[in-house]
Amino acid sequence: MLDKFWESLGEDLAGKWLGYVFSPAFLFWAGGLSMYVLRDGWLPLWQWLSGLQIVEQTALLVIALLVLVGSALLMQRLRFSVLRLLEGYWPWPFKGLAPRLAARPNRRFEGAEQRWNALKTKEAQGALPPAEARALSELEARLHYFPTDPRDVQPTTLGNILRAAETLPTHKYSLDAFVCWPRLWLLLPESAREDLSAARQGLMTFVELWAWGLLFLVWAIFSPWALLVSVLWLGLASALNLQAAMAYADLFEAAFDLYRWELYLAAHWPLPQVSGDAERSAGQRLTEFLWRGTVEPPVKYAAVDRE
């Protein structure tokens, strides 16, 4: 019985070690070693390692593994802060720059919206050639991942993708995501939670990758090639970040589209009988109730069949 326990424990530890070995932290430290070798060559390092005793080599290996695991764990604790920075939520003294930098994507959005309106009008007239049809499709995607309210525009593309997803439930159903999402999460089916968790984890992994790419600049003390590697690393991580953010945004929006009624049922509120303004009015009142516990006028709780 104990043999099975230690075997299981060993398999778990092996899986975790493999996860760390193939992590962005490993790429960072291995890349730093490569930059050092690029400057001084392998021979001095090999001679130094060969001169160590077996105990010293073992201790060095253990220290290297501890540094790898410790740095990876530290980055996992910092990745949410890194994500907030990538979204455009900057601390003082850079906080004042965000609204100014957000003005540029807002102007691009206005131009894209005007182009979209022109193409939609032309499409309604039945005179849209294939090239313009493709352009309209691309504009549809761009505008979908952009906040509709200029006050919500962020200075970064990643921030606008996530901010658009966060504000869509408010614009569509008057359900504030900040208030409703923690409650809706508890009501989602297991499969939906798993998909959302996987999408969120993928996003955070690429955020970590971006952060390690930025830190790679420190290896420029060994070789100027580190600058080029860092730039390429950041470019790749940024592209992966945007793809992961769009995947998560789609699932986040879909959760409200498909399961928002669970909020009404769980709160014993009557379901809106018609869509449009009536549903938005009900959503606004439900948000007020969930956030503050107050509502005007009073609402009669709906009976819920428990069977």
KASULCOR-V370117 format. One line per field, one symbol per residue. psi: psi as a letter, one per 30 degrees, with the letter a starting at -180 (. if undefined). burial: # if it has 24 or more other ideal C-beta (glycine too) atoms within 12 Angstrom, else .. A space follows every 10 residues. Layout:
# KASULCOR-V370117
psi: ???
burial: ???
This chain:
# KASULCOR-V370117
psi: eeeeeeeeee eeeeeeeeee ehlfeeeeee eeeeeeeeef lfeeeeeeef flleeeeeee eeeeeeeeee eeeeeeffee eeeeeffgik lkgfeffeee ffeefeeeee eeeeeeeeee eeeffghjle efeeeeeeee eefehkkfkf ffklfleeee eeeeeefeee eeggjkeeef eeeeeffkle eeeeeeeeee eeeeefeeee eeeeffffgf fekffeeeee eeeeeeeeee eeeeeeeeee eeeeeeefgf ffeeeeghkk kkflabeeee eeeeeeeeee efglkklkkk kkkkjf.
burial: .......... .........# ..#######. ###.##.... .......... .......... .......##. ##..##..#. .##.#####. .......#.. .#..##..#. .#...#..#. .......... .....#..#. .#######.. .######### ########## .######.## #.###.##.. .#...#..## ..######## #######.#. ..#..#..## ..##..##.# ##.####### ###.##..## ####.##.#. .#......#. .######### .......... .......
